[in-house]
């Protein structure tokens, strides 16, 4: 499953956690520049949106949350804390993250 990770600068431990939970591709946007933080759109083939709330402004959170809901993408909001992120991710995605992934549900099983 592909994940779009929004917020923070150093996300190596967070990426490691997400890979261990079943992610195969993680796209990270640090959202540091306020002028360009809301200019991008969620890429296609994203199975989950993870927002690190400590490092996002309200306008960016509102924009991407609305866009993800419109696309039917699950949203995980958490602080930049490994245990908090893991808890919220598992609460949203379940113990088997791919059971909720729209991309996996559409692809034929081999």
Steps between C-alpha positions, in 0.01 A plus 500: 500500500622849420488763772516878478667636815443869572700707749831491691855503367668188637271204442742207478364324814143565385573357156652190664183452705274544197706252296472248785121550496475411131581813300695439182537860385508817712486850352597770750415870473650707782252787441756753623423775246163653578472637147516157337354283777148498352603522134549125446232240450501149642670271246311212345556150640524622860341249737524704821563859607704548819505850646748589775295767674787662693646626173200597287306823492122486523440601139720218369333243727155617395585495128660154494241347733221623272680375189571157654137459607387590148734233358401242764851477645536406869646781714730455801560807716765471771774690676858438393540220752556136405263346754225757433532451124497120529188507720312738268612314188381163633176656623430640153641226279444194722753234586527406131542839325429365152147390596394866473721594205283585200785423261541146638125437495480596132801297386433135411630243748754254358 
